[in-house]
Amino acid sequence: MAMRQTPLTCSGHTRPVVDLAFSGITPYGYFLISACKDGKPMLRQGDTGDWIGTFLGHKGAVWGATLNTDATKAATAAADFTAKVWDAVSGDEVLSLAHKHIVKSVNFTKDNNCLLTAGNDKLLRIYDLSNPEEAPIEIAGHGSAIKKALWCNDDKQILSAADDKTVRLWDRTSMEVVKTLTFDTSVSSMEYMADGEILLITYGKNIAFYNALSLEPIKTVEAPAPINSASLHPEKDFFVAAGDDFKLYKFDYSTKEELESYKGHFGPVHCVRFSPDGELYASGSEDGTLRLWQTAVGKTYGLWKCVLPEDLGTENSEQLFPSAPPEVKA
C-alpha cells in the first residue's frame, strides 16, 4: 500500500514566507526560523513545527533569517534597512545594525563572533559582534542587489549571489574575488554544505551543484518548472526543489531522476530546506504558510505516526478494509 505524504502546516504568518533556516541539533532538539513579509520572524520547534515565539521589532518585510548552530542566537535581514541580532532563548533584540538600503541576507560565522550581511546596496558587510560599535568591514564588487551571502571554507571565504547574474567567491582576508560564476538569468537561491564543500545554486528551471572551493561544476538538473529554492539531503542521497508551480520535487542526487512530487501549498514556494537530521524538509510559500514534509513517508517521527492496518482496532479495520463486498440490493 503506497504511503501518502501528509505535510504538517505551520500557520501564523500573514504574508508570504520568503526564507527559512534550521539550527544544528542541540540538547533540546533542533529549531526552525522563518522570514516573512509581515515583518515578524518566527521561531519553531524543528521536528514538529510548534510555535515557540515571534521576534518583534522590525518595521518592514523580513527577507532573510538564520539561527546559529546551537540556536542561542538568531539574525534577521529586513526592508527597514536593518539587520537585527536576537537572543533566541528569550526573544530579546540584542543588536540593530543600520544599513543604507534593504537587507536581504544574514549569516553567522561558526564561532558566532561575526555576522555577514548583504542586500540592495550591493555591499557585503562583516560585523564584529563582540564590538558592534566598530564600523563593519565592507566588500564591494557586485553590480546589483545581493540576494544571498554565506560563509564557506571554515569562514575563510564568502559566497555571494546577486541580481547581476553572478555568484562570486571572495577571500575574507584580502577581500578580493577568487572566482566568478556567470549565469544567463538571475540566481534565485544558494545553499552551501560544509560537509563535502558543495554549493547548490538555482536559476531558471535549473538546479546546479558546484565544488564550493573551486566553483567547478559537479552536475546540473533541469526541473519541470522555474525553481526558487533547493536543498541537498545531509547524506547527499537526494535533493528537493520547489518553485512557481506550487509543487515540491524530490530527485535522486546520483542519477538525477525525479523520484516524486507533492503539492500542498496554494502559491509559489519561495524556500525549502532539509532539517539537520535529514528526516524532514520545510517549505515556505507565497500562501503564508510553512509546511513540513517527511523524507521517508510513513515513518514514525515528530508528529507523524505510522499506523499499519493490523494496528487498527478490529472495528476500525472493518470499516477501512471490509472483509466482504457490501451487498447491492436491486
C-alpha positions, 0 to 999 in steps of 0.5 A, a space after each residue: 500500500 503506497 504511503 501518502 505524504 501528509 505535510 504538517 502546516 505551520 500557520 501564523 504568518 500573514 504574508 508570504 514566507 520568503 526564507 527559512 533556516 534550521 539550527 544544528 541539533 542541540 540538547 533540546 532538539 533542533 529549531 526552525 526560523 522563518 522570514 516573512 513579509 509581515 515583518 515578524 520572524 518566527 521561531 519553531 520547534 524543528 521536528 514538529 513545527 510548534 510555535 515557540 515565539 515571534 521576534 518583534 521589532 522590525 518595521 518592514 518585510 523580513 527577507 532573510 533569517 538564520 539561527 546559529 548552530 546551537 540556536 542561542 542566537 538568531 539574525 534577521 535581514 529586513 526592508 527597514 534597512 536593518 539587520 537585527 541580532 536576537 537572543 533566541 532563548 528569550 526573544 530579546 533584540 540584542 543588536 540593530 545594525 543600520 544599513 543604507 538600503 534593504 537587507 536581504 541576507 544574514 549569516 553567522 560565522 561558526 564561532 558566532 563572533 561575526 555576522 555577514 550581511 548583504 542586500 540592495 546596496 550591493 555591499 557585503 558587510 562583516 560585523 564584529 559582534 563582540 564590538 558592534 560599535 566598530 564600523 563593519 568591514 565592507 566588500 564591494 564588487 557586485 553590480 546589483 542587489 545581493 540576494 544571498 551571502 554565506 560563509 564557506 571554507 571554515 569562514 575563510 571565504 564568502 559566497 555571494 549571489 546577486 541580481 547581476 547574474 553572478 555568484 562570486 567567491 571572495 577571500 575574507 582576508 584580502 577581500 578580493 574575488 577568487 572566482 566568478 560564476 556567470 549565469 544567463 538569468 538571475 540566481 534565485 537561491 544558494 545553499 552551501 554544505 560544509 560537509 563535502 564543500 558543495 554549493 547548490 545554486 538555482 536559476 531558471 528551471 535549473 538546479 546546479 551543484 558546484 565544488 564550493 572551493 573551486 566553483 567547478 561544476 559537479 552536475 546540473 538538473 533541469 526541473 519541470 518548472 522555474 525553481 526558487 529554492 533547493 536543498 541537498 539531503 545531509 547524506 547527499 542521497 537526494 535533493 528537493 526543489 520547489 518553485 512557481 508551480 506550487 509543487 515540491 520535487 524530490 530527485 535522486 542526487 546520483 542519477 538525477 531522476 525525479 523520484 516524486 512530487 507533492 503539492 500542498 501549498 496554494 502559491 509559489 514556494 519561495 524556500 525549502 530546506 532539509 532539517 539537520 537530521 535529514 528526516 524532514 524538509 520545510 517549505 515556505 510559500 507565497 500562501 503564508 504558510 510553512 509546511 513540513 514534509 517527511 523524507 521517508 513517508 510513513 515513518 514514525 517521527 515528530 508528529 507523524 505516526 505510522 499506523 499499519 492496518 493490523 494496528 487498527 482496532 478490529 472495528 476500525 479495520 472493518 470499516 477501512 478494509 471490509 472483509 466482504 463486498 457490501 451487498 447491492 440490493 436491486 
